Amino acid sequence: MTGILGLCDIKIPNTVEGLDYTNQLLGKEELEVDGALITCPVPFHQWSYLRGGREYRGIRTERYTYAKDLNGPWLLYDNETDSYQLNNLCNKKQYIEIQADLETKLQKILSKHNDKFQDGADYMKEWNYSWDNDDSIKPTK
């Protein structure tokens, strides 16, 4: 949303999250990114809790994809050698340093965006939504 507002030269309200990459898209500035944030605050997800849906945060760098859920590290893929992400390297000894570096980068991005990485129920309460056991979302009155 911030990109669209920025490209339309509309002032971006403080309530809108995200970064405005207008100058990078127009070639006026270089894009300096150490990784892209991947996020899923449940229950805004494609799988219900009953089918394995979960809150997660992750980071995608040029080489790696790393994700964690509320229980800890979950996925680590080397996109250069495993482009189809078939070999999960998470918590393997030879990748501990890489995983730690990705965790540090992820925490830096979460901190920058003030993302507390909470349980989905906390977000639903904060955003005035509730959902039933079937994970169907409905606004709270």
N, CA, C and O atoms as CSV, one atom per row, in Angstrom:
chain,resi,resn,atom,element,x,y,z
A,1,MET,N,N,0.827,-1.193,0.000
A,1,MET,CA,C,0.000,0.000,0.000
A,1,MET,C,C,0.871,1.256,0.000
A,1,MET,O,O,0.555,2.231,-0.682
A,2,THR,N,N,1.979,1.235,0.771
A,2,THR,CA,C,2.821,2.431,0.825
A,2,THR,C,C,3.393,2.761,-0.551
A,2,THR,O,O,3.525,3.931,-0.908
A,3,GLY,N,N,3.734,1.720,-1.327
A,3,GLY,CA,C,4.276,1.941,-2.659
A,3,GLY,C,C,3.282,2.613,-3.579
A,3,GLY,O,O,3.641,3.508,-4.344
A,4,ILE,N,N,2.041,2.189,-3.509
A,4,ILE,CA,C,0.997,2.781,-4.351
A,4,ILE,C,C,0.770,4.235,-3.953
A,4,ILE,O,O,0.684,5.114,-4.810
A,5,LEU,N,N,0.673,4.481,-2.647
A,5,LEU,CA,C,0.478,5.860,-2.182
A,5,LEU,C,C,1.664,6.734,-2.583
A,5,LEU,O,O,1.489,7.867,-3.031
A,6,GLY,N,N,2.881,6.189,-2.415
A,6,GLY,CA,C,4.080,6.944,-2.775
A,6,GLY,C,C,4.125,7.259,-4.256
A,6,GLY,O,O,4.439,8.385,-4.645
A,7,LEU,N,N,3.815,6.276,-5.084
A,7,LEU,CA,C,3.825,6.498,-6.535
A,7,LEU,C,C,2.768,7.508,-6.956
A,7,LEU,O,O,2.943,8.209,-7.953
A,8,CYS,N,N,1.675,7.590,-6.207
A,8,CYS,CA,C,0.606,8.558,-6.505
A,8,CYS,C,C,0.883,9.914,-5.860
A,8,CYS,O,O,0.080,10.840,-5.970
A,9,ASP,N,N,2.028,10.019,-5.188
A,9,ASP,CA,C,2.420,11.256,-4.506
A,9,ASP,C,C,1.391,11.675,-3.459
A,9,ASP,O,O,1.086,12.857,-3.301
A,10,ILE,N,N,0.858,10.668,-2.740
A,10,ILE,CA,C,-0.106,10.905,-1.665
A,10,ILE,C,C,0.617,10.696,-0.342
A,10,ILE,O,O,1.342,9.716,-0.174
A,11,LYS,N,N,0.419,11.616,0.595
A,11,LYS,CA,C,1.054,11.500,1.915
A,11,LYS,C,C,0.618,10.184,2.571
A,11,LYS,O,O,-0.569,9.863,2.621
A,12,ILE,N,N,1.594,9.441,3.068
A,12,ILE,CA,C,1.324,8.132,3.666
A,12,ILE,C,C,0.991,8.325,5.145
A,12,ILE,O,O,1.821,8.827,5.903
A,13,PRO,N,N,-0.225,7.930,5.566
A,13,PRO,CA,C,-0.611,8.081,6.979
A,13,PRO,C,C,0.250,7.198,7.883
A,13,PRO,O,O,0.760,6.164,7.451
A,14,ASN,N,N,0.405,7.611,9.131
A,14,ASN,CA,C,1.178,6.844,10.105
A,14,ASN,C,C,0.561,5.470,10.362
A,14,ASN,O,O,1.252,4.557,10.813
A,15,THR,N,N,-0.716,5.317,10.082
A,15,THR,CA,C,-1.395,4.050,10.340
A,15,THR,C,C,-1.103,2.993,9.279
A,15,THR,O,O,-1.438,1.823,9.461
A,16,VAL,N,N,-0.480,3.399,8.172
A,16,VAL,CA,C,-0.168,2.460,7.093
A,16,VAL,C,C,1.242,1.917,7.319
A,16,VAL,O,O,2.206,2.678,7.398
A,17,GLU,N,N,1.350,0.574,7.422
A,17,GLU,CA,C,2.642,-0.060,7.625
A,17,GLU,C,C,3.325,-0.319,6.291
A,17,GLU,O,O,2.666,-0.453,5.260
A,18,GLY,N,N,4.630,-0.386,6.318
A,18,GLY,CA,C,5.390,-0.731,5.127
A,18,GLY,C,C,6.373,0.363,4.761
A,18,GLY,O,O,6.450,1.402,5.418
A,19,LEU,N,N,7.112,0.113,3.717
A,19,LEU,CA,C,8.127,1.053,3.249
A,19,LEU,C,C,7.764,1.551,1.854
A,19,LEU,O,O,7.209,0.816,1.038
A,20,ASP,N,N,8.087,2.795,1.606
A,20,ASP,CA,C,7.823,3.397,0.304
A,20,ASP,C,C,9.086,3.287,-0.550
A,20,ASP,O,O,10.095,3.928,-0.260
A,21,TYR,N,N,9.025,2.481,-1.593
A,21,TYR,CA,C,10.161,2.280,-2.482
A,21,TYR,C,C,10.021,3.076,-3.779
A,21,TYR,O,O,10.603,2.707,-4.799
A,22,THR,N,N,9.259,4.156,-3.744
A,22,THR,CA,C,9.038,4.961,-4.946
A,22,THR,C,C,10.349,5.403,-5.587
A,22,THR,O,O,10.533,5.238,-6.792
A,23,ASN,N,N,11.266,5.966,-4.791
A,23,ASN,CA,C,12.527,6.467,-5.352
A,23,ASN,C,C,13.377,5.349,-5.952
A,23,ASN,O,O,14.085,5.563,-6.936
A,24,GLN,N,N,13.307,4.149,-5.353
A,24,GLN,CA,C,14.054,3.030,-5.903
A,24,GLN,C,C,13.415,2.569,-7.216
A,24,GLN,O,O,14.120,2.262,-8.177
A,25,LEU,N,N,12.089,2.520,-7.254
A,25,LEU,CA,C,11.390,2.104,-8.473
A,25,LEU,C,C,11.620,3.079,-9.622
A,25,LEU,O,O,11.689,2.680,-10.784
A,26,LEU,N,N,11.736,4.352,-9.286
A,26,LEU,CA,C,11.954,5.372,-10.311
A,26,LEU,C,C,13.433,5.563,-10.651
A,26,LEU,O,O,13.781,6.398,-11.486
A,27,GLY,N,N,14.301,4.785,-9.999
A,27,GLY,CA,C,15.732,4.855,-10.288
A,27,GLY,C,C,16.431,6.043,-9.675
A,27,GLY,O,O,17.546,6.366,-10.086
A,28,LYS,N,N,15.825,6.708,-8.708
A,28,LYS,CA,C,16.425,7.879,-8.065
A,28,LYS,C,C,17.335,7.502,-6.905
A,28,LYS,O,O,18.196,8.290,-6.512
A,29,GLU,N,N,17.154,6.297,-6.349
A,29,GLU,CA,C,17.971,5.803,-5.239
A,29,GLU,C,C,18.254,4.327,-5.449
A,29,GLU,O,O,17.490,3.613,-6.098
A,30,GLU,N,N,19.378,3.884,-4.882
A,30,GLU,CA,C,19.705,2.458,-4.917
A,30,GLU,C,C,18.899,1.750,-3.833
A,30,GLU,O,O,18.655,2.312,-2.765
A,31,LEU,N,N,18.493,0.537,-4.108
A,31,LEU,CA,C,17.774,-0.271,-3.126
A,31,LEU,C,C,18.794,-1.041,-2.306
A,31,LEU,O,O,19.519,-1.881,-2.838
A,32,GLU,N,N,18.850,-0.759,-1.017
A,32,GLU,CA,C,19.768,-1.447,-0.119
A,32,GLU,C,C,18.950,-2.294,0.838
A,32,GLU,O,O,18.359,-1.780,1.788
A,33,VAL,N,N,18.920,-3.588,0.584
A,33,VAL,CA,C,18.128,-4.507,1.389
A,33,VAL,C,C,19.000,-5.674,1.807
A,33,VAL,O,O,19.710,-6.256,0.987
A,34,ASP,N,N,18.943,-6.012,3.084
A,34,ASP,CA,C,19.695,-7.142,3.597
A,34,ASP,C,C,18.832,-8.393,3.638
A,34,ASP,O,O,19.334,-9.490,3.882
A,35,GLY,N,N,17.556,-8.233,3.402
A,35,GLY,CA,C,16.629,-9.351,3.408
A,35,GLY,C,C,15.205,-8.839,3.404
A,35,GLY,O,O,14.932,-7.729,3.860
A,36,ALA,N,N,14.303,-9.651,2.889
A,36,ALA,CA,C,12.888,-9.286,2.850
A,36,ALA,C,C,12.144,-10.047,3.939
A,36,ALA,O,O,12.391,-11.231,4.165
A,37,LEU,N,N,11.239,-9.358,4.605
A,37,LEU,CA,C,10.457,-9.962,5.670
A,37,LEU,C,C,9.338,-10.819,5.100
A,37,LEU,O,O,8.656,-10.419,4.156
A,38,ILE,N,N,9.156,-11.997,5.677
A,38,ILE,CA,C,8.051,-12.889,5.345
A,38,ILE,C,C,7.216,-12.994,6.613
A,38,ILE,O,O,7.754,-13.300,7.677
A,39,THR,N,N,5.918,-12.748,6.523
A,39,THR,CA,C,5.105,-12.737,7.734
A,39,THR,C,C,3.737,-13.356,7.512
A,39,THR,O,O,3.167,-13.247,6.427
A,40,CYS,N,N,3.218,-13.999,8.533
A,40,CYS,CA,C,1.868,-14.536,8.498
A,40,CYS,C,C,1.273,-14.478,9.899
A,40,CYS,O,O,1.520,-15.369,10.711
A,41,PRO,N,N,0.484,-13.429,10.197
A,41,PRO,CA,C,-0.200,-13.401,11.492
A,41,PRO,C,C,-1.498,-14.192,11.396
A,41,PRO,O,O,-2.477,-13.710,10.827
A,42,VAL,N,N,-1.513,-15.382,11.938
A,42,VAL,CA,C,-2.711,-16.230,11.923
A,42,VAL,C,C,-3.816,-15.480,12.632
A,42,VAL,O,O,-3.501,-14.746,13.570
A,43,PRO,N,N,-5.071,-15.594,12.274
A,43,PRO,CA,C,-5.605,-16.555,11.341
A,43,PRO,C,C,-5.720,-16.048,9.914
A,43,PRO,O,O,-6.474,-16.628,9.132
A,44,PHE,N,N,-5.006,-14.992,9.538
A,44,PHE,CA,C,-4.981,-14.584,8.132
A,44,PHE,C,C,-3.977,-15.463,7.400
A,44,PHE,O,O,-2.849,-15.043,7.141
A,45,HIS,N,N,-4.383,-16.666,7.073
A,45,HIS,CA,C,-3.480,-17.632,6.465
A,45,HIS,C,C,-4.257,-18.553,5.539
A,45,HIS,O,O,-5.487,-18.529,5.491
A,46,GLN,N,N,-3.514,-19.358,4.812
A,46,GLN,CA,C,-4.164,-20.240,3.859
A,46,GLN,C,C,-4.561,-21.580,4.475
A,46,GLN,O,O,-5.355,-22.309,3.881
A,47,TRP,N,N,-4.032,-21.923,5.648
A,47,TRP,CA,C,-4.377,-23.190,6.287
A,47,TRP,C,C,-5.002,-22.920,7.644
A,47,TRP,O,O,-4.546,-22.045,8.380
A,48,SER,N,N,-6.025,-23.657,7.971
A,48,SER,CA,C,-6.617,-23.515,9.298
A,48,SER,C,C,-5.674,-24.126,10.325
A,48,SER,O,O,-4.783,-24.899,9.975
A,49,TYR,N,N,-5.871,-23.781,11.579
A,49,TYR,CA,C,-5.069,-24.373,12.643
A,49,TYR,C,C,-5.147,-25.897,12.587
A,49,TYR,O,O,-4.153,-26.584,12.822
A,50,LEU,N,N,-6.332,-26.421,12.274
A,50,LEU,CA,C,-6.525,-27.865,12.253
A,50,LEU,C,C,-5.694,-28.548,11.167
A,50,LEU,O,O,-5.401,-29.739,11.265
A,51,ARG,N,N,-5.314,-27.793,10.130
A,51,ARG,CA,C,-4.502,-28.357,9.049
A,51,ARG,C,C,-3.055,-27.880,9.114
A,51,ARG,O,O,-2.338,-27.954,8.116
A,52,GLY,N,N,-2.621,-27.399,10.260
A,52,GLY,CA,C,-1.223,-27.017,10.437
A,52,GLY,C,C,-0.914,-25.551,10.273
A,52,GLY,O,O,0.259,-25.179,10.255
A,53,GLY,N,N,-1.929,-24.690,10.152
A,53,GLY,CA,C,-1.689,-23.248,10.047
A,53,GLY,C,C,-1.000,-22.738,11.297
A,53,GLY,O,O,-1.257,-23.228,12.396
A,54,ARG,N,N,-0.140,-21.773,11.136
A,54,ARG,CA,C,0.585,-21.236,12.281
A,54,ARG,C,C,1.064,-19.823,11.995
A,54,ARG,O,O,1.213,-19.420,10.842
A,55,GLU,N,N,1.301,-19.082,13.062
A,55,GLU,CA,C,1.917,-17.780,12.930
A,55,GLU,C,C,3.386,-18.014,12.590
A,55,GLU,O,O,4.016,-18.911,13.150
A,56,TYR,N,N,3.925,-17.227,11.693
A,56,TYR,CA,C,5.355,-17.337,11.446
A,56,TYR,C,C,5.912,-16.017,10.949
A,56,TYR,O,O,5.188,-15.156,10.451
A,57,ARG,N,N,7.199,-15.887,11.097
A,57,ARG,CA,C,7.943,-14.771,10.543
A,57,ARG,C,C,9.171,-15.376,9.890
A,57,ARG,O,O,9.664,-16.417,10.324
A,58,GLY,N,N,9.656,-14.735,8.867
A,58,GLY,CA,C,10.842,-15.241,8.196
A,58,GLY,C,C,11.552,-14.145,7.438
A,58,GLY,O,O,11.091,-13.006,7.362
A,59,ILE,N,N,12.674,-14.517,6.885
A,59,ILE,CA,C,13.461,-13.586,6.094
A,59,ILE,C,C,13.964,-14.315,4.850
A,59,ILE,O,O,14.343,-15.485,4.899
A,60,ARG,N,N,13.953,-13.599,3.754
A,60,ARG,CA,C,14.474,-14.128,2.492
A,60,ARG,C,C,15.626,-13.227,2.086
A,60,ARG,O,O,15.443,-12.032,1.851
A,61,THR,N,N,16.810,-13.809,2.006
A,61,THR,CA,C,17.960,-13.070,1.504
A,61,THR,C,C,18.226,-13.554,0.082
A,61,THR,O,O,17.492,-14.390,-0.445
A,62,GLU,N,N,19.262,-13.033,-0.525
A,62,GLU,CA,C,19.575,-13.457,-1.882
A,62,GLU,C,C,19.833,-14.968,-1.939
A,62,GLU,O,O,19.523,-15.621,-2.934
A,63,ARG,N,N,20.401,-15.508,-0.866
A,63,ARG,CA,C,20.755,-16.936,-0.887
A,63,ARG,C,C,19.833,-17.816,-0.048
A,63,ARG,O,O,19.546,-18.946,-0.443
A,64,TYR,N,N,19.362,-17.328,1.097
A,64,TYR,CA,C,18.641,-18.200,2.030
A,64,TYR,C,C,17.205,-17.749,2.297
A,64,TYR,O,O,16.863,-16.576,2.152
A,65,THR,N,N,16.383,-18.713,2.687
A,65,THR,CA,C,15.050,-18.463,3.223
A,65,THR,C,C,15.017,-19.099,4.600
A,65,THR,O,O,15.318,-20.283,4.756
A,66,TYR,N,N,14.645,-18.299,5.608
A,66,TYR,CA,C,14.617,-18.762,6.997
A,66,TYR,C,C,13.287,-18.351,7.603
A,66,TYR,O,O,12.841,-17.219,7.418
A,67,ALA,N,N,12.654,-19.260,8.322
A,67,ALA,CA,C,11.384,-18.933,8.984
A,67,ALA,C,C,11.322,-19.589,10.345
A,67,ALA,O,O,11.930,-20.630,10.592
A,68,LYS,N,N,10.566,-18.945,11.225
A,68,LYS,CA,C,10.332,-19.495,12.563
A,68,LYS,C,C,8.873,-19.296,12.917
A,68,LYS,O,O,8.230,-18.359,12.442
A,69,ASP,N,N,8.355,-20.179,13.751
A,69,ASP,CA,C,7.016,-19.987,14.280
A,69,ASP,C,C,7.155,-19.632,15.758
A,69,ASP,O,O,8.263,-19.366,16.223
A,70,LEU,N,N,6.067,-19.623,16.490
A,70,LEU,CA,C,6.122,-19.219,17.896
A,70,LEU,C,C,6.920,-20.196,18.757
A,70,LEU,O,O,7.301,-19.859,19.878
A,71,ASN,N,N,7.175,-21.399,18.247
A,71,ASN,CA,C,7.971,-22.382,18.986
A,71,ASN,C,C,9.451,-22.325,18.654
A,71,ASN,O,O,10.247,-23.008,19.298
A,72,GLY,N,N,9.837,-21.535,17.673
A,72,GLY,CA,C,11.244,-21.410,17.324
A,72,GLY,C,C,11.507,-21.635,15.849
A,72,GLY,O,O,10.577,-21.653,15.042
A,73,PRO,N,N,12.799,-21.811,15.486
A,73,PRO,CA,C,13.174,-22.009,14.087
A,73,PRO,C,C,12.427,-23.184,13.472
A,73,PRO,O,O,12.206,-24.214,14.108
A,74,TRP,N,N,12.045,-22.992,12.206
A,74,TRP,CA,C,11.169,-23.953,11.553
A,74,TRP,C,C,11.708,-24.368,10.180
A,74,TRP,O,O,11.714,-25.552,9.845
A,75,LEU,N,N,12.160,-23.391,9.388
A,75,LEU,CA,C,12.621,-23.678,8.032
A,75,LEU,C,C,13.922,-22.939,7.732
A,75,LEU,O,O,14.113,-21.806,8.174
A,76,LEU,N,N,14.803,-23.574,6.989
A,76,LEU,CA,C,16.005,-22.929,6.460
A,76,LEU,C,C,16.340,-23.606,5.137
A,76,LEU,O,O,16.588,-24.811,5.087
A,77,TYR,N,N,16.344,-22.820,4.074
A,77,TYR,CA,C,16.649,-23.351,2.746
A,77,TYR,C,C,17.772,-22.546,2.108
A,77,TYR,O,O,17.846,-21.327,2.269
A,78,ASP,N,N,18.628,-23.225,1.396
A,78,ASP,CA,C,19.658,-22.596,0.585
A,78,ASP,C,C,19.083,-22.473,-0.823
A,78,ASP,O,O,19.050,-23.450,-1.570
A,79,ASN,N,N,18.638,-21.289,-1.180
A,79,ASN,CA,C,17.964,-21.075,-2.458
A,79,ASN,C,C,18.897,-21.240,-3.656
A,79,ASN,O,O,18.445,-21.446,-4.782
A,80,GLU,N,N,20.195,-21.146,-3.403
A,80,GLU,CA,C,21.159,-21.286,-4.489
A,80,GLU,C,C,21.331,-22.754,-4.892
A,80,GLU,O,O,21.399,-23.069,-6.080
A,81,THR,N,N,21.402,-23.637,-3.915
A,81,THR,CA,C,21.620,-25.062,-4.206
A,81,THR,C,C,20.332,-25.880,-4.171
A,81,THR,O,O,20.311,-27.032,-4.605
A,82,ASP,N,N,19.266,-25.287,-3.657
A,82,ASP,CA,C,17.996,-26.002,-3.495
A,82,ASP,C,C,16.842,-25.057,-3.836
A,82,ASP,O,O,16.063,-24.680,-2.961
A,83,SER,N,N,16.738,-24.679,-5.107
A,83,SER,CA,C,15.761,-23.661,-5.516
A,83,SER,C,C,14.314,-24.095,-5.306
A,83,SER,O,O,13.426,-23.247,-5.217
A,84,TYR,N,N,14.061,-25.398,-5.226
A,84,TYR,CA,C,12.697,-25.874,-4.985
A,84,TYR,C,C,12.413,-26.072,-3.491
A,84,TYR,O,O,11.330,-26.519,-3.114
A,85,GLN,N,N,13.379,-25.743,-2.658
A,85,GLN,CA,C,13.250,-25.822,-1.202
A,85,GLN,C,C,12.754,-27.198,-0.749
A,85,GLN,O,O,11.726,-27.319,-0.084
A,86,LEU,N,N,13.498,-28.205,-1.120
A,86,LEU,CA,C,13.154,-29.582,-0.772
A,86,LEU,C,C,13.955,-30.096,0.425
A,86,LEU,O,O,13.553,-31.073,1.058
A,87,ASN,N,N,15.086,-29.449,0.747
A,87,ASN,CA,C,15.974,-29.916,1.803
A,87,ASN,C,C,16.023,-28.889,2.944
A,87,ASN,O,O,16.752,-27.900,2.866
A,88,ASN,N,N,15.249,-29.133,3.988
A,88,ASN,CA,C,15.206,-28.225,5.135
A,88,ASN,C,C,16.480,-28.376,5.959
A,88,ASN,O,O,16.755,-29.450,6.492
A,89,LEU,N,N,17.261,-27.294,6.062
A,89,LEU,CA,C,18.543,-27.295,6.762
A,89,LEU,C,C,18.434,-26.787,8.196
A,89,LEU,O,O,19.444,-26.670,8.890
A,90,CYS,N,N,17.235,-26.489,8.638
A,90,CYS,CA,C,17.018,-25.883,9.949
A,90,CYS,C,C,17.583,-26.760,11.071
A,90,CYS,O,O,17.322,-27.961,11.140
A,91,ASN,N,N,18.359,-26.124,11.941
A,91,ASN,CA,C,18.957,-26.734,13.133
A,91,ASN,C,C,20.013,-27.800,12.830
A,91,ASN,O,O,20.394,-28.552,13.727
A,92,LYS,N,N,20.485,-27.878,11.605
A,92,LYS,CA,C,21.581,-28.796,11.286
A,92,LYS,C,C,22.895,-28.133,11.678
A,92,LYS,O,O,23.095,-26.941,11.444
A,93,LYS,N,N,23.793,-28.921,12.282
A,93,LYS,CA,C,25.040,-28.389,12.840
A,93,LYS,C,C,25.822,-27.502,11.878
A,93,LYS,O,O,26.287,-26.431,12.267
A,94,GLN,N,N,25.972,-27.931,10.633
A,94,GLN,CA,C,26.805,-27.178,9.694
A,94,GLN,C,C,26.178,-25.840,9.277
A,94,GLN,O,O,26.833,-25.034,8.616
A,95,TYR,N,N,24.925,-25.599,9.656
A,95,TYR,CA,C,24.242,-24.348,9.281
A,95,TYR,C,C,23.887,-23.478,10.494
A,95,TYR,O,O,23.163,-22.492,10.355
A,96,ILE,N,N,24.382,-23.831,11.658
A,96,ILE,CA,C,24.040,-23.096,12.884
A,96,ILE,C,C,24.459,-21.626,12.797
A,96,ILE,O,O,23.701,-20.745,13.202
A,97,GLU,N,N,25.661,-21.353,12.271
A,97,GLU,CA,C,26.116,-19.959,12.169
A,97,GLU,C,C,25.272,-19.169,11.169
A,97,GLU,O,O,24.927,-18.014,11.419
A,98,ILE,N,N,24.947,-19.781,10.057
A,98,ILE,CA,C,24.105,-19.125,9.051
A,98,ILE,C,C,22.731,-18.865,9.642
A,98,ILE,O,O,22.174,-17.780,9.474
A,99,GLN,N,N,22.185,-19.850,10.328
A,99,GLN,CA,C,20.868,-19.705,10.946
A,99,GLN,C,C,20.886,-18.590,11.996
A,99,GLN,O,O,19.940,-17.807,12.081
A,100,ALA,N,N,21.951,-18.515,12.791
A,100,ALA,CA,C,22.069,-17.463,13.813
A,100,ALA,C,C,22.133,-16.081,13.157
A,100,ALA,O,O,21.523,-15.131,13.649
A,101,ASP,N,N,22.868,-15.971,12.051
A,101,ASP,CA,C,22.964,-14.701,11.327
A,101,ASP,C,C,21.595,-14.294,10.772
A,101,ASP,O,O,21.212,-13.127,10.855
A,102,LEU,N,N,20.865,-15.249,10.212
A,102,LEU,CA,C,19.533,-14.961,9.680
A,102,LEU,C,C,18.572,-14.581,10.797
A,102,LEU,O,O,17.726,-13.707,10.611
A,103,GLU,N,N,18.690,-15.219,11.942
A,103,GLU,CA,C,17.860,-14.871,13.100
A,103,GLU,C,C,18.136,-13.437,13.539
A,103,GLU,O,O,17.204,-12.694,13.848
A,104,THR,N,N,19.399,-13.044,13.569
A,104,THR,CA,C,19.768,-11.669,13.931
A,104,THR,C,C,19.173,-10.678,12.936
A,104,THR,O,O,18.624,-9.653,13.340
A,105,LYS,N,N,19.274,-10.969,11.653
A,105,LYS,CA,C,18.706,-10.093,10.620
A,105,LYS,C,C,17.189,-10.017,10.753
A,105,LYS,O,O,16.601,-8.944,10.619
A,106,LEU,N,N,16.557,-11.164,11.017
A,106,LEU,CA,C,15.104,-11.183,11.184
A,106,LEU,C,C,14.691,-10.331,12.380
A,106,LEU,O,O,13.756,-9.536,12.279
A,107,GLN,N,N,15.375,-10.488,13.508
A,107,GLN,CA,C,15.035,-9.711,14.702
A,107,GLN,C,C,15.212,-8.214,14.459
A,107,GLN,O,O,14.436,-7.404,14.966
A,108,LYS,N,N,16.230,-7.849,13.687
A,108,LYS,CA,C,16.463,-6.437,13.353
A,108,LYS,C,C,15.287,-5.871,12.554
A,108,LYS,O,O,14.829,-4.760,12.819
A,109,ILE,N,N,14.802,-6.638,11.575
A,109,ILE,CA,C,13.666,-6.192,10.764
A,109,ILE,C,C,12.391,-6.137,11.600
A,109,ILE,O,O,11.624,-5.180,11.493
A,110,LEU,N,N,12.157,-7.156,12.432
A,110,LEU,CA,C,10.962,-7.155,13.291
A,110,LEU,C,C,10.983,-5.959,14.235
A,110,LEU,O,O,9.956,-5.317,14.452
A,111,SER,N,N,12.142,-5.663,14.791
A,111,SER,CA,C,12.275,-4.515,15.689
A,111,SER,C,C,12.006,-3.207,14.943
A,111,SER,O,O,11.326,-2.319,15.455
A,112,LYS,N,N,12.540,-3.102,13.742
A,112,LYS,CA,C,12.341,-1.893,12.928
A,112,LYS,C,C,10.854,-1.644,12.658
A,112,LYS,O,O,10.409,-0.497,12.617
A,113,HIS,N,N,10.093,-2.721,12.477
A,113,HIS,CA,C,8.665,-2.610,12.173
A,113,HIS,C,C,7.790,-2.732,13.413
A,113,HIS,O,O,6.563,-2.784,13.318
A,114,ASN,N,N,8.437,-2.778,14.589
A,114,ASN,CA,C,7.722,-2.902,15.851
A,114,ASN,C,C,6.782,-4.118,15.852
A,114,ASN,O,O,5.674,-4.058,16.384
A,115,ASP,N,N,7.239,-5.206,15.255
A,115,ASP,CA,C,6.474,-6.453,15.182
A,115,ASP,C,C,6.801,-7.286,16.412
A,115,ASP,O,O,7.924,-7.768,16.566
A,116,LYS,N,N,5.823,-7.452,17.281
A,116,LYS,CA,C,6.027,-8.194,18.524
A,116,LYS,C,C,5.935,-9.700,18.322
A,116,LYS,O,O,6.229,-10.459,19.246
A,117,PHE,N,N,5.539,-10.149,17.144
A,117,PHE,CA,C,5.408,-11.571,16.811
A,117,PHE,C,C,4.623,-12.306,17.896
A,117,PHE,O,O,5.149,-13.136,18.638
A,118,GLN,N,N,3.350,-11.961,17.947
A,118,GLN,CA,C,2.453,-12.500,18.957
A,118,GLN,C,C,1.610,-13.650,18.406
A,118,GLN,O,O,1.607,-13.926,17.207
A,119,ASP,N,N,0.914,-14.295,19.296
A,119,ASP,CA,C,-0.069,-15.305,18.934
A,119,ASP,C,C,-1.175,-14.637,18.118
A,119,ASP,O,O,-1.519,-13.482,18.367
A,120,GLY,N,N,-1.733,-15.365,17.143
A,120,GLY,CA,C,-2.789,-14.825,16.285
A,120,GLY,C,C,-3.975,-14.292,17.064
A,120,GLY,O,O,-4.580,-13.299,16.660
A,121,ALA,N,N,-4.323,-14.938,18.182
A,121,ALA,CA,C,-5.456,-14.493,18.993
A,121,ALA,C,C,-5.221,-13.082,19.539
A,121,ALA,O,O,-6.163,-12.302,19.675
A,122,ASP,N,N,-3.978,-12.762,19.847
A,122,ASP,CA,C,-3.661,-11.420,20.343
A,122,ASP,C,C,-3.883,-10.363,19.262
A,122,ASP,O,O,-4.404,-9.282,19.537
A,123,TYR,N,N,-3.482,-10.687,18.024
A,123,TYR,CA,C,-3.717,-9.754,16.920
A,123,TYR,C,C,-5.212,-9.572,16.656
A,123,TYR,O,O,-5.681,-8.457,16.429
A,124,MET,N,N,-5.941,-10.668,16.690
A,124,MET,CA,C,-7.375,-10.587,16.427
A,124,MET,C,C,-8.068,-9.720,17.467
A,124,MET,O,O,-8.971,-8.951,17.138
A,125,LYS,N,N,-7.649,-9.841,18.709
A,125,LYS,CA,C,-8.214,-9.000,19.772
A,125,LYS,C,C,-7.835,-7.535,19.546
A,125,LYS,O,O,-8.675,-6.642,19.654
A,126,GLU,N,N,-6.563,-7.302,19.231
A,126,GLU,CA,C,-6.075,-5.936,18.988
A,126,GLU,C,C,-6.776,-5.294,17.793
A,126,GLU,O,O,-7.052,-4.094,17.813
A,127,TRP,N,N,-7.068,-6.079,16.751
A,127,TRP,CA,C,-7.682,-5.568,15.531
A,127,TRP,C,C,-9.203,-5.702,15.547
A,127,TRP,O,O,-9.862,-5.471,14.533
A,128,ASN,N,N,-9.757,-6.075,16.698
A,128,ASN,CA,C,-11.209,-6.206,16.882
A,128,ASN,C,C,-11.847,-7.244,15.957
A,128,ASN,O,O,-12.918,-7.016,15.395
A,129,TYR,N,N,-11.179,-8.376,15.810
A,129,TYR,CA,C,-11.725,-9.496,15.060
A,129,TYR,C,C,-11.816,-10.707,15.974
A,129,TYR,O,O,-11.085,-10.824,16.958
A,130,SER,N,N,-12.722,-11.596,15.629
A,130,SER,CA,C,-12.786,-12.884,16.309
A,130,SER,C,C,-12.996,-13.958,15.252
A,130,SER,O,O,-13.380,-13.657,14.122
A,131,TRP,N,N,-12.749,-15.192,15.615
A,131,TRP,CA,C,-12.996,-16.277,14.683
A,131,TRP,C,C,-13.473,-17.489,15.455
A,131,TRP,O,O,-13.183,-17.650,16.640
A,132,ASP,N,N,-14.219,-18.344,14.751
A,132,ASP,CA,C,-14.760,-19.527,15.400
A,132,ASP,C,C,-13.797,-20.703,15.217
A,132,ASP,O,O,-12.697,-20.527,14.694
A,133,ASN,N,N,-14.196,-21.871,15.634
A,133,ASN,CA,C,-13.335,-23.037,15.559
A,133,ASN,C,C,-12.993,-23.443,14.134
A,133,ASN,O,O,-12.038,-24.189,13.919
A,134,ASP,N,N,-13.750,-22.967,13.164
A,134,ASP,CA,C,-13.472,-23.275,11.768
A,134,ASP,C,C,-12.519,-22.244,11.142
A,134,ASP,O,O,-12.262,-22.282,9.939
A,135,ASP,N,N,-12.003,-21.330,11.961
A,135,ASP,CA,C,-11.082,-20.278,11.516
A,135,ASP,C,C,-11.743,-19.276,10.572
A,135,ASP,O,O,-11.042,-18.577,9.840
A,136,SER,N,N,-13.050,-19.190,10.569
A,136,SER,CA,C,-13.664,-18.168,9.723
A,136,SER,C,C,-13.591,-16.837,10.468
A,136,SER,O,O,-13.902,-16.758,11.656
A,137,ILE,N,N,-13.188,-15.820,9.768
A,137,ILE,CA,C,-12.942,-14.512,10.376
A,137,ILE,C,C,-14.200,-13.665,10.279
A,137,ILE,O,O,-14.877,-13.639,9.251
A,138,LYS,N,N,-14.495,-12.976,11.371
A,138,LYS,CA,C,-15.646,-12.070,11.364
A,138,LYS,C,C,-15.315,-10.849,12.232
A,138,LYS,O,O,-14.695,-10.993,13.285
A,139,PRO,N,N,-15.715,-9.672,11.807
A,139,PRO,CA,C,-15.474,-8.470,12.598
A,139,PRO,C,C,-16.238,-8.537,13.924
A,139,PRO,O,O,-17.360,-9.036,13.996
A,140,THR,N,N,-15.591,-8.017,14.963
A,140,THR,CA,C,-16.238,-7.911,16.261
A,140,THR,C,C,-17.049,-6.634,16.284
A,140,THR,O,O,-16.598,-5.595,15.803
A,141,LYS,N,N,-18.230,-6.710,16.835
A,141,LYS,CA,C,-19.098,-5.509,16.870
A,141,LYS,C,C,-18.793,-4.664,18.053
A,141,LYS,O,O,-19.419,-3.621,18.245
